[in-house]
Amino acid sequence: MEQTVADILKRNVGFNVIEQTPIGKTEYLRKIIISADQFPIVSATVRFDSKTIPRHILAELLRKKEGIGTILQKHHVVAHRRAIVITISTDGKKITRDYEIVQEDSAWFQISEEIRLDLLYACQNGGTVPSQ
């Protein structure tokens, strides 16, 4: 997702793992923010189970340095997104989507994501960012 935002804005974006904590013996919860010009364009919550993911990929996830897509691409993992629900706010300022990243019929990640369209458009157009 961070590469998609960078491509849209034609500039570098920041990727930060805000929190990554175990929520069970093998399950983790990861919260991330993708920002541009210090504005949070995308915030996401990711759940994953260490039993499902290969160890070399899990090791990189636990380092909290890169996004899931970047890690999967680096290891040449062919995966796809399976949409669960996508909604657009009535004011058109944000999209929320829930989806899974699936590899060979196994859901490796469950993701809930909020994309701030108002901030994305403002950064894209070089204009002022609307009041939050």
Backbone hydrogen bonds in HBPLUS format (Angstrom, degrees):
<---DONOR---> <-ACCEPTOR-->    atom                        ^
c    i                          cat <-CA-CA->   ^        H-A-AA   ^      H-
h    n   atom  resd res      DA  || num        DHA   H-A  angle D-A-AA Bond
n    s   type  num  typ     dist DA aas  dist angle  dist       angle   num
A0005-VAL N   A0001-MET O   3.02 MM   4  6.36 162.3  2.05 159.3 162.8     1
A0006-ALA N   A0002-GLU O   2.98 MM   4  6.15 160.6  2.02 145.0 150.9     2
A0007-ASP N   A0003-GLN O   2.86 MM   4  6.04 153.5  1.93 146.9 154.0     3
A0008-ILE N   A0004-THR O   2.99 MM   4  6.24 155.4  2.05 148.6 155.0     4
A0009-LEU N   A0005-VAL O   2.96 MM   4  6.15 166.1  1.98 155.1 158.6     5
A0010-LYS N   A0006-ALA O   2.74 MM   4  5.53 124.8  2.04 137.5 151.8     6
A0011-ARG N   A0006-ALA O   3.30 MM   5  5.35 145.7  2.42 136.1 144.4     7
A0014-GLY N   A0035-SER O   2.75 MM  21  5.01 160.6  1.79 147.4 152.5     8
A0035-SER N   A0014-GLY O   2.87 MM  21  5.01 152.9  1.95 135.2 144.2     9
A0016-ASN N   A0033-ILE O   2.97 MM  17  5.37 158.1  2.02 157.5 163.4    10
A0033-ILE N   A0016-ASN O   2.93 MM  17  5.37 150.7  2.01 149.8 159.2    11
A0018-ILE N   A0031-LYS O   2.73 MM  13  5.43 137.8  1.91 141.7 154.6    12
A0019-GLU N   A0031-LYS O   3.34 MM  12  5.12 159.5  2.38 133.6 135.0    13
A0031-LYS N   A0019-GLU O   2.74 MM  12  5.12 163.9  1.77 153.4 156.1    14
A0021-THR N   A0029-LEU O   2.88 MM   8  5.43 153.9  1.95 155.0 159.1    15
A0029-LEU N   A0021-THR O   2.84 MM   8  5.43 156.8  1.89 156.4 164.0    16
A0023-ILE N   A0027-GLU O   2.84 MM   4  5.50 163.6  1.87 131.8 137.1    17
A0050-SER N   A0026-THR O   2.72 MM  24  5.23 169.1  1.73 159.1 156.0    18
A0028-TYR N   A0048-PHE O   2.77 MM  20  5.42 156.3  1.83 162.6 170.2    19
A0048-PHE N   A0028-TYR O   3.12 MM  20  5.42 154.9  2.19 140.9 146.1    20
A0030-ARG N   A0046-VAL O   2.76 MM  16  4.95 161.2  1.79 150.3 156.0    21
A0046-VAL N   A0030-ARG O   2.70 MM  16  4.95 163.4  1.72 153.8 159.4    22
A0032-ILE N   A0044-ALA O   2.94 MM  12  5.36 161.1  1.97 148.9 154.9    23
A0044-ALA N   A0032-ILE O   3.04 MM  12  5.36 160.5  2.08 143.9 147.0    24
A0034-ILE N   A0042-VAL O   2.81 MM   8  5.03 161.6  1.84 150.4 154.1    25
A0041-ILE N   A0034-ILE O   2.89 MM   7  5.83 132.1  2.12 142.1 156.3    26
A0042-VAL N   A0034-ILE O   3.08 MM   8  5.03 166.8  2.10 144.2 147.6    27
A0036-ALA N   A0039-PHE O   3.00 MM   3  5.33 152.1  2.08 144.9 148.7    28
A0039-PHE N   A0036-ALA O   2.86 MM   3  5.33 165.8  1.88 120.0 124.5    29
A0116-ARG N   A0041-ILE O   2.75 MM  75  5.12 172.3  1.76 161.7 164.1    30
A0043-SER N   A0114-GLU O   3.00 MM  71  5.36 157.8  2.05 149.0 156.2    31
A0114-GLU N   A0043-SER O   2.80 MM  71  5.36 161.7  1.83 163.8 169.7    32
A0045-THR N   A0112-SER O   2.85 MM  67  5.29 157.3  1.90 153.2 160.9    33
A0112-SER N   A0045-THR O   2.93 MM  67  5.29 158.8  1.98 153.7 160.6    34
A0047-ARG N   A0110-GLN O   2.86 MM  63  5.16 158.0  1.91 148.2 155.7    35
A0110-GLN N   A0047-ARG O   2.98 MM  63  5.16 158.7  2.02 147.6 153.7    36
A0052-THR N   A0049-ASP O   3.00 MM   3  5.61 153.3  2.07 118.0 125.2    37
A0057-ILE N   A0054-PRO O   3.11 MM   3  5.54 127.2  2.40 109.2 122.0    38
A0058-LEU N   A0054-PRO O   2.93 MM   4  6.19 163.0  1.96 156.8 162.5    39
A0059-ALA N   A0055-ARG O   2.82 MM   4  5.99 158.2  1.87 152.8 157.8    40
A0061-LEU N   A0057-ILE O   3.00 MM   4  6.32 155.7  2.06 150.9 158.2    41
A0062-LEU N   A0058-LEU O   2.94 MM   4  6.18 159.9  1.98 156.8 161.4    42
A0063-ARG N   A0060-GLU O   3.18 MM   3  5.17 141.1  2.34  96.4 107.4    43
A0064-LYS N   A0061-LEU O   3.04 MM   3  5.48 150.2  2.13 110.4 119.1    44
A0071-ILE N   A0067-GLY O   3.07 MM   4  6.34 162.1  2.11 153.0 158.0    45
A0072-LEU N   A0068-ILE O   2.88 MM   4  6.13 166.1  1.90 159.5 163.2    46
A0073-GLN N   A0069-GLY O   2.93 MM   4  6.07 162.5  1.96 150.3 155.1    47
A0074-LYS N   A0070-THR O   2.97 MM   4  6.10 158.7  2.02 147.4 153.4    48
A0075-HIS N   A0071-ILE O   3.21 MM   4  6.45 143.8  2.35 143.8 152.2    49
A0077-VAL N   A0072-LEU O   2.92 MM   5  5.11 175.1  1.92 152.4 151.1    50
A0076-HIS N   A0073-GLN O   2.99 MM   3  4.87 163.9  2.02 106.7 110.0    51
A0080-HIS N   A0102-VAL O   2.94 MM  22  5.39 155.0  2.01 147.7 155.3    52
A0102-VAL N   A0080-HIS O   2.77 MM  22  5.39 170.8  1.78 167.4 167.4    53
A0082-ARG N   A0100-GLU O   2.79 MM  18  5.12 156.0  1.84 148.5 155.6    54
A0100-GLU N   A0082-ARG O   2.97 MM  18  5.12 153.9  2.04 131.7 139.7    55
A0084-ILE N   A0098-ASP O   2.83 MM  14  5.38 156.7  1.89 153.3 148.5    56
A0085-VAL N   A0098-ASP O   3.19 MM  13  5.27 159.6  2.24 136.6 139.9    57
A0098-ASP N   A0085-VAL O   2.81 MM  13  5.27 160.1  1.85 156.1 162.2    58
A0087-THR N   A0096-THR O   2.81 MM   9  5.33 165.0  1.83 159.2 163.7    59
A0096-THR N   A0087-THR O   2.88 MM   9  5.33 161.5  1.91 150.5 156.8    60
A0089-SER N   A0094-LYS O   2.92 MM   5  5.59 171.1  1.93 165.8 168.0    61
A0092-GLY N   A0089-SER O   2.91 MM   3  5.11 157.9  1.95 109.6 116.9    62
A0117-LEU N   A0093-LYS O   2.75 MM  24  5.08 121.3  2.10 128.2 141.9    63
A0118-ASP N   A0093-LYS O   3.25 MM  25  4.97 155.0  2.32 130.9 128.7    64
A0095-ILE N   A0115-ILE O   2.92 MM  20  5.13 155.1  1.98 144.5 152.2    65
A0115-ILE N   A0095-ILE O   2.75 MM  20  5.13 169.7  1.76 160.5 164.2    66
A0097-ARG N   A0113-GLU O   2.90 MM  16  5.31 155.4  1.96 146.3 153.5    67
A0113-GLU N   A0097-ARG O   2.83 MM  16  5.31 163.5  1.86 155.0 160.8    68
A0099-TYR N   A0111-ILE O   2.90 MM  12  5.38 156.7  1.96 150.6 158.2    69
A0111-ILE N   A0099-TYR O   2.78 MM  12  5.38 177.7  1.78 174.7 173.9    70
A0101-ILE N   A0109-PHE O   2.95 MM   8  5.13 153.4  2.02 135.4 143.2    71
A0108-TRP N   A0101-ILE O   2.84 MM   7  5.78 144.8  1.96 158.8 168.0    72
A0109-PHE N   A0101-ILE O   3.40 MM   8  5.13 158.7  2.45 135.2 139.1    73
A0103-GLN N   A0106-SER O   2.92 MM   3  5.30 164.5  1.94 147.5 148.0    74
A0106-SER N   A0103-GLN O   3.04 MM   3  5.30 154.7  2.10 110.5 118.6    75
A0120-LEU N   A0116-ARG O   3.00 MM   4  6.20 155.5  2.06 147.6 155.5    76
A0121-TYR N   A0117-LEU O   2.82 MM   4  5.95 170.5  1.83 155.9 157.4    77
A0122-ALA N   A0118-ASP O   3.08 MM   4  6.17 157.3  2.13 138.9 145.7    78
A0123-CYS N   A0119-LEU O   2.96 MM   4  6.09 163.6  1.99 147.8 151.9    79
A0124-GLN N   A0120-LEU O   2.87 MM   4  6.00 153.6  1.94 147.3 155.8    80
A0125-ASN N   A0121-TYR O   2.89 MM   4  6.01 154.9  1.96 150.4 155.8    81
A0127-GLY N   A0122-ALA O   3.12 MM   5  5.20 128.7  2.40 149.9 155.1    82
A0126-GLY N   A0123-CYS O   3.35 MM   3  5.11 151.6  2.44  92.9 101.0    83
